């Protein structure tokens, strides 16, 4: 089950929960470096265009799949990489019957695409191999016309890098004073591409690892996230049933974990 929300407003709400004793700076990170005294130096540009410098004994990278912290301080992850592209379209949709779908098309991607209804807006997106990703996206839109889904004149287009872990080396949690959480650490579901829950859970687990009395934060953090990483890799087995046409057809026909159709469930409730 997924919760449909306004991600920008959700992020703003999370920021509003930050305690007043924490300095919040909006800007763009330009330079990251390790100083000889083991301090970490961050050079960033604020929203006014001014360059600033901050130094600290510890750094946490929560900067997503294309993490700058990971790229600067650690070797590349051995993981699969895709480009997620999403477009928003004006549509006449019923709030009582929102339109959701999951799309599988082996010709354009070995991953999935989706449609989501949100405030009379239809969102269509998908994850595609990086090579010719936009071409694959447009090709899939053309194919959907045959199903009666015409996606024309997008209101906006957005894209980002997305990871699909497939081995133990698909994760990087950090070092003795540089840590990674969420998708920056490679923590994302390879089956559904859902990552926000793993970002929040890994943040909690890192916080627990930093509590007083912990001698080795990285060791504690690895121990606390071991179960999470095992579960993520186990989802690659689920991928065989989701993305393999023959196995997927078998699961759908079996009705395993299925929900009753809306009309049928109403009829049963009246009985």
Secondary structure, DSSP 8 states (H G I E B T S, - for coil): ------HHHHHHHHHHTS-TTS----EEEEEEEE-TTS-EEEEEEETTS-EEEEEES-EEE---TT-HHHHHHS----SEEEEEEEEEEE----STT---EEEE-TTT-SSEEEEEEETTEEEEEEEEESTTHHHHHHHHHHHHGGGT----S-SEEEEEEEEE--SGGG---B-SSEEE-GGGGT-S-TTT---HHHHHHHHHHHHHHTSTT-S-HHHHHHHHHHHHHHHHHHHHHHHHHHH-HHHHHHHHHHTTT----HHHHHHHHH-
